[in-house]
Amino acid sequence: MKDTVINIISATQTGEYRIRLLFDDNTRQEIDFKSFLVRSYHPDIRAYLEPSHFADFRVEYGELIWGDYELCFPVIDLYRNTIEHYPPTTTAAA
């Protein structure tokens, strides 16, 4: 099976924390980053709640990045619009 490389070819801010992405296979996603930013406890990530700081993103080498990779996401997560991952829930044996 051949692995396919997916790249972002453009990114446009459509709301305060929303970005529309176009991938090289013509797939489009519009991602709302607000809940990710609000839920983070890390001050370097929470800094992107400042709208002008958030708006300072770019597409480089097929990836969406802020700063010097201070904030970035796996392309596959952006492609699937699943930037937030939650630990699996487990039930204790009785």
N, C-alpha and C positions, 0 to 999 in steps of 0.2 A: 504494500500500500504506500502510495506517495503522499508525503506531508505537503500541504499547501501553505504557503506563506501569505499572510494577510497584512496589508498595509493600509494606513489611513492616507488619503490623498488630499483631503481638505477638512477644515474645521471652522465652523461659524458660530459665534455666540448668538443665541436666540432669546435669552432671558438672563436674569441676574446670575444664575448658576447653571444654565442650560446651554449645551453645545450640541450642534448638529454635525455629525461626522459622515463623510463619504469615504467608503473603502474602495480598494482597487478592483473589486468584483462587482461594483455598482450597488452594493448594499448600503443602506442609509440607516443611521440610528440617531435619535435625539435623546441625550442623556441628561438627567437632572442630577447634579453633583451635590446639591444642598444637604440631603440627609446624610451622605457620607461625611461631609465636612463638619456638620453639626455633631455627629456621633463620635467623632474622633476626640481623643483626650490629648493628642500630641500637639503641642503649641505650634510647631512648624507647619502642620497641616491646617490647624484652625486659623492660621494667619491668612489662608486663602478665603476666609469668610469676608475679608475686606474686598468689596466688589472690584476695585481697580487692580488689586493684586491677582484676583481670580482671572480677570480679563487679559492678563499678560501671558497667555499660552501661545504655543506654536506647534506646528507639525514639523518634525525633524526625523529623517530616516524612517518614515512611515509610522512614527509614534507621536502621541499627543503628550507634550511635556510642558512643565512650568519651571522656570529658573534653570539651574544646572542639574536637571533631573531631581529637583527637590520634591516635586509631585509628579507622579506618572503612574500609569495603570497598564497591566498586561493588555495587549491589543485584543486578545481573544475575549477578555472580559468586556471591553468596550464594544466589540463586535456583537456579543450576545446581550449587551446591556445588563450585565450582572456585576457591577462594580463592588457591590457589598456582598460579603460572604458571612454566613452565620454558622456557628458551630452546630453540628448535628445534635438533635435532642436525643437524649437517652433516658430510658426508664430503668429505675433500680429494680432488681429482682426482689420479689417479696420473700 
